[in-house]
């Protein structure tokens, strides 16, 4: 069975037509439609409550008799869930005589240091 050039064109045209009809139906059902929103609704949706600063509780670290320079940190996040953490310094901050800066090394870090 041999299909002529006209037959191939008819099949392609019918498939293209079916695709166009399917796309038009899809757009009419699921496409974006304009809607109105009142300013009161907009304000109610995007207005935030008063921001309260976090109440942090810092307690010095005590590690089995050793002197550790750091603090345990307890605070509550913006949604009220408790957060806990720990800040540890490499040495006694009161005796620090110079700043310790760490710069990245390697070929990608060439533009980092000015």
Residue, then its C-alpha position, 0 to 999 in steps of 0.5 A: x500500500x502506497x500513500x500519495x503525497x496528497x494523502x500525507x498532507x491530508x493526514x498532517x492537516x487533520x493532525x494539526x487541526x486536532x492539535x489546534x482544537x485541543x489546544x484551544x479547549x485546553x486554553x479555554x478551560x485552564x488559561x488565565x482569566x482576569x479577575x478583580x480584587x478589592x484594595x481591602x483584600x489586597x491589604x489584608x493579604x499582604x499586611x504583616x503584623x508588628x515585628x517584635x525583636x527576638x528574645x535571646x537567652x545566652x548562657x556561658x558554655x561549661x565543658x567538663x571543667x575545660x575553659x571553652x569560649x562560647x555561649x549556648x543560644x536559645x531564642x524563638x523564631x518569627x513563627x514562635x518555634x524554639x531555636x537553639x544553637x551554640x557559638x564557640x570562639x577559637x580562643x579567648x576573645x578578651x586576649x585576641x591581639x589580631x584579626x584572623x581573616x580567612x580568604x579562599x584559596x585557588x584559581x577561582x578566588x583570584x577576584x575575591x581579594x581586593 
